[in-house]
Amino acid sequence: MTILDRYIAKQYLLNIGVLLVLLFSFVVAVDASLNIQRYLELAQRELQARGETDISAVRRAIVAVLFVLDLWWPRLLQLFNYLNGLVLIAAMGFTYAQLVRQREVVAVLAGGISLFRLTRPVMLVAMIMLGVQTINQEFVVPQIAPLLLRDNREITRRDFSTFPVLPTPDSQGRLWSAASFDPNTGTLKGVNVWDRDADGRATKRTSAATAVYDEAGRKWVLKSATINALAVVGSAGVVGSAGGAGSAGIVVAPDAALPAGEVRFQSDLDPTALKVNHYRIFSQSLSLAQLIEAATSPVIKPEVRESFLRLAWGRGAMIPCVLLSLLVSIPYFLTREPRNMVLQSLKCAPVAIGSVLGSTLGTAAAIPGLPVQLAVFLPVLVLLPIAIASVTSIKT
């Protein structure tokens, strides 16, 4: 790498760092200013829980600041993945604007160096930053994904090994929910299962303290179960009873061979399906391997499988999209003679933002008739001729 390359790369990296710090500081400052009272109250409760009685305002403020940092450091890592493309383009504009304003481009041309040569260090640094983004997205963010689900009332929470199961249907028409699910042991706690009729109305509810999945029989084994019949409204608007054993809420065992209070339900909503459904909450934070694992689950719904596949393939398509968007934006700033860079920035802004956001939406949108593996690369095919035309328009 020549002195010129090192000089431009250094300026470019410095501008990237400054923009990231400014954006991150702005986001954190806005949240802290809007929720400062909540952070202070949380700090007060935390210090009192530790047994401290004489709490000064300075001590409480320090703990509140630590809570803000604890909440936002994982969010900033994820925010970096979202902002990196736009930051690369903005930093490129600042870098070339500095070169033009200080007449360094004139010196480069006087030395017989083409303007195309000045794009090499910028593209090299951009590819390195995209590589850092990929490492962050695939190895760092998935490890801290549960931390991203916290709000400013759950800063002190650290146990994310279990999660609640929201009402989820299975292929048999039952509706399942649970207070918690432990994916390590495959155990549900505080289970409720609703049987429904053809119109989707609940006819019976089975409650149990715990449930364990039997892989061999593909059945959930509910312990200490209670079956309650529910009242239903008929087609004439008459309220009736579903009737049946256990309608008074007594503990039953449908099969005489089963222990008292034990109920078994055959269901395709196994522990893997529960984890996949939970993955949807923070699918953007999953690694490529986790997305593929979730998409290949045999019990996953087709629309969910397609969304996971689109997200996985879309990550590969976004890298060339960002590089092509960068090439489209370069001619606005890399000019032979000094220009009004504010005006150039105003011209470039809609093009750059439209390219990056359009690529993001294009890779995420479902296109009828095209497989996911091809549809996500349509923004690349659109940006490629535009980038070629833009770069070749540079006068050097």
N, C-alpha and C positions, 0 to 999 in steps of 0.2 A: 504494500500500500504506500503510495507516494505521500509527500508532505501535503499536497493539495487535498488528497482523499482524507487524510487524518484531520486536517483542519475543518473540512466540511462535516465530516462524521462527528467530530467533537461538538461543533455548533449545533448540529441536528440533535444529538443526544441531550445536550444541555437544554434545548428548547422543549424537548419531549418531557424531561424531568420537571421543568418549571411548570409546564401546563398541567401535568398530572398532579403536582403538589397543590397548585391553585384550585383545580377542580375539586380535589378531595377535601381540601380545607373548607371550601365554600359549602359543600354538601354537609359536612359534619357540623360546621358552624350554624347552618340553618336549622338542623335537627336539634342541636343543643340549645339554641335560643328559644325554639318553640316549646321544648319540653324540659326546660331547666328546673321548673318546680317539681316535676315528677322525679327527675334524677336526684334532686336534693332530698325529697321524701324517702326515696329508696335507700339513699345513703344513710339517712337517719335511722331507718328501721334495721339496716344491716349492722350498724354500729351498736345499736341497742341489743340486737340479738347476740352480739359478741360479749355482752356484759358491760359495755362502757356506759357510764352515766353522765359524766361531765364532758359533753361533746361541744367543742368550739366550732364556730362558723368556718374557720380555716380548715379544720379537720374534716368537716362535712363536705366542704367544697372540693378538697383533694380527692376524697372517695368518690364524689359525683363525677369528677373528671376521669378517674380511673374506670368508672362504669361506662362512660361515653366511649372511651377508647376500647374497652372490652367488647362493647356491642358493635362497634364500627370496623374494627380491623378485619374480620372476615368479610363484611359487606364490601369493603374497599377492594379486597382481592377479587371479588366477583364483579364489582363495578369496573375494574381495570379491563376485564374481558369485553365489556360492552363499549367502553369509550376508546379503546386502543386504536381502532380504525380512524375515527375522527381526529384523535390527537395526532396521529402520524401525518395526516394531511395538513392540519393546522400548523404543526411544528415545521413541516416542509415550507409552508408559506412564509413563516417568520425567518427561516434560515436563508432562503433565496432573496427575500426582501432586504435582509441585512447585507448580503453580497452585492445586490444592485445599488443600494443606497450608498455604500462605501466605495463604489466604483471598482470593486474587486473583479466584477465580471468583465469590465473593460480591460483590466490587466490580463485576465485569462485569455481574452480574444487577441490582445496584442502579442501574447506569447505563442500564438498559433494553435491554441487549444480550442477544440469545439465545445459548444455549450452542451452537447449530448454527453460529453465526458463528465460534466458536473452532476449528472443524474446518477452516476454509478455509486458513489458513497451513500447517497440518500436511499437508493433501492436496497443496498446491502444492509444498512442499519434497519430499514423497515422490515426486511426479512428476519433479521435477528430478533426484533421486537415481537414479530408475529410468532417466532419460535418460543420466546418467553411466554407469550400468551397461551400457546398450546400446552406448554409444560404446566402452567398455572391451572389451565382448564381441565387437564387430564389427571393430574397427580395431586395438586394442592387443594383446589376447591372441593372435590369429592370427599376429601377427608374431613372437611369442616362444614359439610352441607347441613347437618342438623343445626349448627350455630346460626345459620342464615334464617332459620324459621323463628328465631326469638324476636320479640318486640321489646320495648323499653320497660315492660313490666316483668320480663323473664330473664333479665341479664344474669342473675345468679344461678340460673338453671344450668346443670352440667350433665344430667343423666338423660341421654337420648336413646338408650338401648331399647326402650319400649315406646310404643305409640298407640293412640286410640284408633279403633276401627270405626269409621263413619258408616252409616247404613249403606250396605253394598249388596246387590242382588247376585244370586247364582243362577245357573242354567235351569234349575228346578223351580224357579219362581220364588224361592224364599228370600227374605231380606235379613241380612246378618249385621249385627253391630256388637261392639265390645268396648269395655272401658279401657282395656290395654291389650296389646299383643306383643309377646316376646319372640322376635324372629330367631333367636338362638336356640330356644327350646321348642318353638312352635306351639306355644300355649296361649290361649285366650283367657281373659279374666273379665268377670262381669258381662257374661254373654247374654244376648237377646236374639232370638230367631223368630221371625214372623212368617207364618204360612199365609199365602194369599190365594184368592180365587182368580177366575179367569179375567175379571175386571180390575184386578190389582188391589182389591180391598182385603185388609188383614182379617183372617178368620181365627187364627190361633197364635198365641205367643208362648214360646218356650224359653224360660230363663234358667241360667245355670251359673254357679260360682266360677267354674273353670271348664275348659274344653281343650282336648288334645287331639291332634290329627293322626289317624291311623293310615299310614301310607299304603299298607298292603290292601286294605279294604276300601281305600279312598273315602273314609268316613271320619266325621268329627264325633268324638266321644265326649258327651256332656255329663259332668259330674254334678250331683246334688241338684238335679233338674226339677223344675216346676212347670207344669203345662196349664195354661189358662185359656179357655175359650173366650172369644171376643164377640160382642154383639155386632151384627151386620145389618145394613139397610137393604131390603129387597127391592125389586123393580117397582113395586107399588108404593114404596116409601114406608113399609112396615118394618119396625125394628124387631129382629128376631135374635135367637141365640145359635151360635155354631154348635153348641152341645158337645157331647163326647166325653170320654174319660178325662178326669182331671179338670173339669170345667169349674170346680170350686177352688182351684188353686192348689190341690194336694200334689205331693210328690208321687210320680208314677214311674213305672218301668214297662214300656210297651211289650217287651219280650220277657217271658218268664225266666229265660236263661240268663238274663242280665241282672246285675245287682240292683237293689232297690235304689231309686233315684237316678239311674243312669239312662240316658237317651242317646241314640246314635242316628246321625243324619248323613246319608251319602251325598256328597257335594263336590263339585269341581273347584270350589273356592278354597283351594288349599293354601298352605303358608306362602308358597311362591307367588300365587295370585294376589294375596294380601300385600306382600312386599312390593309387587309391581304397581298395584293401585296406590300404595303410599309413595312410590317413586314419582308418580305424576305430580305430586305437590311441589317437588323441587327438581323436576326433570332437567332444567337448565343447569343444575349443579352436578349432574352425573357425568362420569367419565364415559368415553366411547365404549369401553368394555362393558360397563353397567347398562348402557343403553341397548347394546346388542343382546346382552343377556336377557333384559326385560322384553325386547322385541321378539325373541325366539321362544318365549314361554308358551307352552301349548294351550294354556287357559286364558290367554290375553285376548281381549276383544279386537276385532280387525281394525277399527278406527284408532284404538290406542296403539296397536302395533305400527300402524302407518305413521302416527305422530312421532313415535320413538325413532323409526327408521329415517324420517325426514330430518329430525334433529341431528341424528348421527351423521348422515351424508351431508347435511347443510354445513356442518363445521368444516368439512373438507373443501366445500365450495366457497366459503367466505374468505379463505386466505387469498386465492387468486382474485376474488372480487375487490378486496382491499387494495391489493397491489395495482390492479387495473384502474381503480378509482384514483389512486395516487398519480398514476401516469396521466390520467385525464386532467388532473388539476395542475400539474407542473407547468404547462405553457403559460398559465396566467401570471406566474411569478418569475420565471426564468426568461428574461428579455435582454436584448443586446444593449438597449439604452435605458436610462432611469425613467421610471414612470411613477404615477401616483398609485402607491401600493394600497391605499385605502380603497380607491376605486377598483383596483384589480381584485381586492379581497371581496368586495361586494359582488363582483361578477362571478367569482369562483364559488362563493358560499352556496348558492342554490345548486350548482352543479355537483359540488363535493358532497353536500348533505343528501341530495337526491340520489347520488350514486351509492353511497353507503347504506342509507335507509332503504332505498329501493332494492338493493341486494339482500338486505336482511329480510325484508318482507317477501321477496321473490323466492328465497330458499325455504321460507316457512309456509308459503301458500301451497295448497293442494291444487294441482292442475289436472282436470279430468282427462282421461285417456292416455296419460303419460305415467310411466313407473316413477317411483320416488327417486331412484338412482339417476334418472335423466332429468327430471323436473327441477331438481335443486341446482343444476348447472346451467339452466337457461339464463340467469343473470350474467354468468361468465361469457356466454355466447353473445349477449347483447353488448356488454362492455368492451369486448375484445376489439371489434372494428372501430369503436369510438376512441379507444386508447391509441390505436395505431394512427388514426387520423390526427389526434391531438398532438402526439409526439412528433410526427413528421411535419407538423405545422410550425415547429420551432425554427426561427430564422437564426442561422449561425454563420 
